Amino acid sequence: MSRRNRALVALLTKIPRPLVWMFARNYIAGPALDDGLRVVRELNGKGCRATMDVLGEDVFNEAEVRAYVDAYKEMIRRIVEERLDANISVKPTAMGLKMSRELALEAVSEVLDEAARHGMFVRLDMEDSSVTEATLRLWRDLRAKGYERVGVVLQSYLRRTLVDARELAAEGASVRLCKGIYIEPRAVAYDDFWTIRDSFLDALEVLLRADRCQVGIATHDEWLIFHGRRLVRELGVGTDRYEFQMLLGVDEFLRDLVVAEGHPMRIYVPFGEGWHGYSIRRLVENPRLAAHITRAVLGLGPRQK
Ligand code: FDA
């Protein structure tokens, strides 16, 4: 992290909550489940599916894991009750993955049981590289227990990703492919912008070529979206096997263009009391987001290339 970015992050952590909210409200539905459901309803009205995620602070004990499991189960029930087109994402560390593999397996299984009752799909988000292996193992353990409607995420900045993509392709996985958000050491992750793009396309092609794979193309990078569309067309992949995915509040203009072309689009909708900690943590993890925040707070809109 450069000294300038570190100084910027230090500054941003001191910004009062209402001001952080000025930026965060573009990317986070609100503090309550009802906020998330309202945003999902609006998105469904615009032809977008959604993925809901409960935000929160780090989990340190089993009681906190329990609270997350209950929150996810409640969210599943409300999505179904309100007949929304949405599924859910869970953070494996919020399910206790850093405390114990068994605890996480049990907690995610409980969420998956509730989801299965309603035929809902659940994705395991991918966090930093200290848990990549454990997260993939958790997904395989869940599959071995018979859960079918559960997917994972691959990050194209990781040097291991092409190998993982080949393995997951052979296993017929549902994979969300994204660039990756965390600051990682050079030993495990590419740093170069174009290498990360190339790695994204390599992994995407492997996944799209695998007939049993479902693929979420999660990016706002118009160049990658362009090549994603090209690959889908050239490989003859049906709309039942792929979708584009974007984050709430990011480049809605591009989102609407992709939807108007008839491609399936899913929007990631985070909500929850933990929005402040989440926003600050995202900043510390990736100070490049600081530029987006600064621009949003100053009312400058997205950076033009
Ligand atoms: P890039 O960063 O190059 O951005 C492309 C364009 O979009 C730029 O113009 C940029 O300014 C703009 N942009 C991107 N992010 C923005 C933001 N937050 N605010 C404003 N403008 C923004 N990561 C991870 O490690 N694990 C995960 O599980 C997930 N899950 C996930 C789900 C979904 C649906 C998406 C879309 C993304 C993720 N990510 C993620 C985040 C992902 O790894 C990545 O950090 C962001 O998507 C940004 O990368 P882009 O591919 O958009 O390219």
Residues whose N, C-alpha, C, O or C-beta is under 5 A from the ligand:
A	BS01	FDA	D125 M126 V153 C178 K179 G180 I181 Y182 A218 T219 H220 D221 Q245 M246 L247 V250 Y268 H292
